[in-house]
């Protein structure tokens, strides 16, 4: 093989230049806009839920041990307190939820505008 490699970033530069000089329009149809907004809504809500996943039960997780081939699950001790998210994770989660709510509102507004035509 030759030693020449193609840099895909040049395609992005060409598209940006074509859009900037008005030779290319990227205005999606309203139906495609609804789909794009719905996907953005899904992504934002999933990103908001991500810090809450994998935390185990709120009152602590069960400890699993094996003894002579038997699985033994030990419940949380009585002194466990509910574990909350760190403040930064909580704020980021709330930010994603607010962004998801805004995208949901925009999706429903555009969808209702399409239906009302």
N, C-alpha and C positions, 0 to 999 in steps of 0.2 A: 504494500500500500504506500501511497505517497505521504509526504510529510505535511501536506496542507490540511488544515482543519477548518471547519466552518463555524463561525461564531453566530449563534442564533440571536444574540442581542441586536444584531444589525437589522433583523426583521422588525423588531419592536421600534427601533429608531425610524425606519422607513414608514411604518404605520403612523407613528406620532407626527412625522413631518407631513404626510398626506392628509391627516386630519387637521393639522394646524393650518395648512394652506387651503383647506376647503375642498380638496379633491376627493375626499372620502368621508361619508357620513355614517356614523355608527348609531343612529337613532333606531332603537328596536321598535317593532310593532307593539301596540298596546297589549296584545296577548302574550308576547314574549316578555314584556315588562312585568306582567303579573307573575309569570313563572320565575323570573329572576328575583323579584322581590320576595316571593314565597320561599325560594331557596335561601336567600339571605336571612329571612326570618327564622327558618329552621336552624341555620348555622349559628345565629346569635343565641338562640335559646339553648342549643346544645352546648355552646361555649359557656353559657351562664350556669348550666348544670354540672359542668365538669369538676369544679372544686368540691362539689357535694358527693361525687361518686368515689367509691373506694375508701370511704371513711369508716365503713363498718356500721354497726348499730350505734345509735346515739349514746347508749349507756355503756359502751365498751364492747369489745369483740370477745367471742368465745375462744378459749385456749384449747387447741387440739393437741393431744398427745397419743402416742401409741405404746401399748404395753402388751407384750406377748402376742402380737398380731391383732390385737383389738384396738379399735379407734375409740378414744375416750374424749368427749367434749366437756370441758369445764366452763361453767358460766362465769360471767364477770363477778368480781368481788363486790361486796355491798358498798364499799367506799368509793366506787367509781362515780365520777360526776359527768354530766353531759359534756361532750367535747364540742366546742364551737370552732368555726373556721378562724384562722388569723384575720386580723382586720383588713389587711391588703387584699387577701383572697375574697373576703366578703364584699369589699367595695368593687373589685373587678367583676365579681359575679352579678352584683346589682347593676353595674354599668352595662353589662351584656344583656341583662333582662330588660332594662329600659330601652336599649337599642333594638332589641327584638320586638318589644311592644310598639315602638315607632315604625319599624318595618312592617309589622302586622297591620297597623293602622293604614299605612300607605298602600299595602297590598289590597286591603278591603276597599279602600276609597277608589283605587283604580279599577278594581273588579266591578264595583257598583256603577261606576261611570261607564264601563263597557256594557253592562247589562241595560242601563237606562237609555242607551242610544236607540 
